[in-house]
């Protein structure tokens, strides 16, 4: 572990074993803000936290606890011990809903100066979770001192109007290290060769295999695309509870040779360079980082209109209604199939992201100011 001289330590709560949107958000900021004298530590309810090895190398601590959903009282006790024994200026609670506000309660009771509730979503599946969300969201102001959201839509999902209009509310952009994602033809050739998809029309999707991401509809669409484009292949990156069901659907459609399940990858920035078109028919999102990554990589993106248009940074984005049938989605895909990227677009993309406030170098400085305010 690398020890660093830091001016403050922040405890991050709400990450999982899967390197998804929240995990990417926190790590993008951590890699940059650590240079500004801010150290992140992490609470994990899982045996292995996403990016745990990198976190430890950077000098961060990972506290492993019981699963709060199964053992809420024991989790509360463990978190209380962590916050009592360690000195934190802030506890940053990353939330997909208000179903579990125990970290906010414990942070408040242990006297943490800054207790941040951060909304990363705009809806939530499951009756029980939604009931808990609507009950608990009204209790958040009792415990939180600050209110963050990845978008205005995500802010409205978790906080009341009074909080949204307060000086304690901030939209914290899902900023990127944009240069990592910019297109490179040599790199594109290499990764496509590795994946054996040279001379193919490559459709890609990066996201957890769960109801929210709508893989069932995605596979229905791709099944129809293959009938019209024999050179089409689909890359699926991620893991989740619906992974095996998706594999079964692919088998039923008889398109096993057209679909590549890549699992969890630590080189997503390389995968983007292999993709021609990003297909993302999600049922709901806060502000998906993958949609930003696709744009940074110059990949043409077709997103569901359930996603906030705040995510649109470049012109290479099309929103399509989920009420439209699969045939309509296929038409939109085929219309974009001949879109070609090139290195000449990179300077424009870089400038667009900086102007929109999604450059991690600048946004990390802004986040530090919020921590210190």
Secondary structure by P-SEA (a helix, b strand, c coil): cccccccbbbbbccccccccaaaaaaaaaaaccccccbbbbbccccccccaaaaaaaabbbbbbbccccccaaaaaaaaaaaaaaccccbbbbbccccccaaaaaaaaaacccbbbbbbcccccccaaaaaaaaaacccccccccbbbbccaaaaaacccccccccccccccccccccccccccaaaaaaaaaaaccccccccccccccccccaaaaaaaaaaaaaaacccbbbbbbbcccaaaaaaaaaaaaccccccccccccccaaaaaaaccbbbbbcccccccaaaaaaaaaccbbbbcccccccccccccbbbbbccccaaaaaaaaaaaccccccccaaaaaaaaaaaacccaaaaaaaaaaaaac
